[in-house]
Amino acid sequence: MQTLIFRTTAPFLAALMILFSIFVTLRGHNDPGGGFIGGLIAASAFMMYGIAAGVEYVRRALYFHPISVAAFGLVLSAASGLLSMFEAQPFMTSQWTFPTIMGVEVAISTPMFFDIGVYLVVMGSLTSIALKLEEE
C-alpha cells in the first residue's frame, strides 16, 4: 500500500491494537475475552503494520521470530497445567495466589498464565503465516 494516510496511521493503530489485545487477554479469565481473541487482535495488528510498512519492519518490531514466540506460548500453557500436579490435583486444576504488591492485593492464577500462553501461540503462529504470505 502506498497511500500516505495508511502508512502514517498504521503504526499508531497497531500500537493501540496491541494494547487492546493485552487488555482483552488479561481480563479473559474473569470476563469475556481471553488469549485466543487477544492473539487474533495482536496478529491482525502486525498484519496491518506489515501491509503498510513491509515485512522487514514487522520482523524488526517483533525482536523474536514469531514461531519462537508460539513455541514459548505452548510451553507456558502446558506448564500452567503441570503446576496443579505438584499439589496432587488433577491436570489443569486452577491454582490461585493473592500476593500484595504495593499495597494492592493482586490475584495471580494458572488460568491467567494459560491465557497468556494461548495468546502467544495464536499471535506467533498467525503472524508467521501472514509474514510468509506477505513476503511472497
C-alpha positions in Angstrom: 0.0 0.0 0.0 1.4 3.3 -1.0 -1.2 5.7 0.5 0.3 8.2 2.8 -2.5 8.2 5.3 -2.4 4.5 5.8 1.4 4.3 6.1 1.3 7.2 8.6 -1.5 5.9 10.8 -0.8 2.2 10.7 2.0 2.3 13.4 -0.3 4.2 15.8 -3.3 1.9 15.1 -1.1 -1.2 15.5 0.2 0.0 18.9 -3.4 0.7 20.1 -4.5 -2.7 18.8 -1.6 -4.4 20.7 -2.6 -2.6 23.9 -6.2 -3.6 23.4 -5.2 -7.2 22.8 -3.3 -7.3 26.1 -6.3 -5.8 27.9 -8.7 -8.4 26.4 -6.2 -11.2 27.3 -5.8 -10.2 30.9 -9.4 -9.8 31.6 -10.3 -13.1 29.9 -10.2 -15.4 32.8 -12.9 -13.4 34.6 -14.9 -11.8 31.8 -15.5 -12.4 28.1 -12.2 -12.4 26.2 -9.1 -14.4 26.6 -5.9 -15.5 25.0 -7.4 -16.6 21.7 -9.3 -13.4 20.9 -6.3 -11.3 22.2 -3.9 -13.2 20.0 -6.2 -12.6 17.0 -6.2 -8.9 17.6 -2.4 -8.8 18.0 -1.8 -10.8 14.9 -4.2 -8.5 12.9 -2.2 -5.5 14.2 1.0 -7.0 12.9 -0.6 -7.9 9.6 -1.9 -4.4 9.2 1.5 -3.0 10.0 3.1 -5.4 7.5 0.8 -4.3 4.8 1.5 -0.6 5.5 5.3 -0.7 6.1 6.6 -4.0 4.8 7.6 -7.3 6.3 11.1 -6.3 7.3 9.7 -3.6 9.6 7.4 -6.1 11.3 10.3 -8.5 11.8 12.4 -5.7 13.3 9.5 -4.7 15.6 8.9 -8.3 16.8 12.5 -8.9 18.0 11.9 -12.6 18.3 10.9 -14.9 15.5 7.1 -15.5 15.6 7.4 -19.3 15.7 9.7 -19.0 18.7 7.0 -16.8 20.4 4.4 -19.5 19.6 6.7 -22.3 20.9 7.2 -20.3 24.2 3.4 -19.8 24.5 2.9 -23.6 24.1 5.4 -24.3 26.8 3.8 -21.7 29.1 0.3 -23.1 28.6 1.5 -26.7 29.3 3.5 -25.6 32.4 0.4 -23.8 33.8 -1.4 -27.2 33.8 1.5 -29.0 35.3 1.6 -26.8 38.4 -1.6 -28.5 39.7 0.1 -31.9 39.7 2.6 -30.7 42.3 -0.4 -30.1 44.6 -1.6 -33.6 44.0 -4.6 -32.4 42.0 -5.8 -33.3 38.5 -4.1 -31.8 35.5 -5.2 -28.2 34.7 -6.8 -27.6 38.1 -6.7 -23.9 38.8 -4.1 -22.6 41.3 -4.5 -19.2 42.8 -2.3 -16.9 44.9 -3.1 -13.4 46.2 0.2 -11.5 46.8 0.1 -7.9 47.9 2.0 -5.7 45.5 2.5 -2.0 46.5 -0.4 -2.3 49.0 -2.8 -3.8 46.5 -3.9 -7.5 46.6 -3.4 -9.0 43.1 -4.9 -12.3 42.0 -2.4 -14.4 40.1 -3.6 -17.7 38.7 -2.7 -20.6 36.4 -5.7 -19.8 34.1 -4.1 -16.3 33.5 -0.8 -18.0 32.5 -2.7 -20.4 30.3 -4.4 -17.4 28.6 -1.1 -15.7 28.1 0.3 -18.9 26.6 -2.7 -19.2 24.2 -2.2 -15.5 23.3 1.4 -16.1 22.4 0.6 -19.3 20.4 -2.1 -17.6 18.3 -0.2 -14.4 17.8 3.0 -16.1 16.9 1.6 -18.7 14.5 -0.8 -16.3 12.7 1.9 -13.6 12.4 4.3 -16.1 11.0 1.8 -17.2 8.4 0.9 -13.6 7.5 4.5 -12.6 7.1 5.3 -15.6 4.9 2.3 -14.8 2.7 3.2 -11.1 2.5 6.8 -12.0 1.5 5.6 -13.9 -1.5 
